[in-house]
């Protein structure tokens, strides 16, 4: 089953159910959603401990917008783009680059490792994808050990031939 974002109508329903004192499990059942989705929605989008559908919708939109901006921050800042590109080509991981930006090279704006990955997989940094560790390391093909089942059709096993010799 594919995940879908919670809609504004569902948020209004959650707000009404909470006002009536419904449990999270009850709300989830009525909306045909998982309990963790409803719980997360209430926890992440409440304001000062109170869930309001209008404010929750605004917070959710802002989060989605901000996640897209993070990727663009690397692409649009010339110094940051050159920094990230240089370090990726030097075979450093996005996690390492992110921590270096946070603690060592503080003159550049900080971006998370997730934002760097988004930049690499976007059209702006597509040519850097080959420098990622997961893309450089090739897995060996062929059959896996212990999974092979050998069938011997009409052949005589060594043990059987020895038994025949000793009996004669």
Secondary structure, 3 states (H helix, E strand, C coil): CCCCCCCHHHHHHHHHHHHHCCCHHHHHHHHCCCHHHHHHHHHHHCECCECCHHHHHHHHHHHHHHHHHHHHHHHHCHHHHHHHHHHHHCCCCHHHHHHHHHHCCCCCCCCCHHHHHHHHHCCCCHHHHHHCHHHHCCCCCCCCCCCCCCCCCCCCCHHHHHHHHHHC
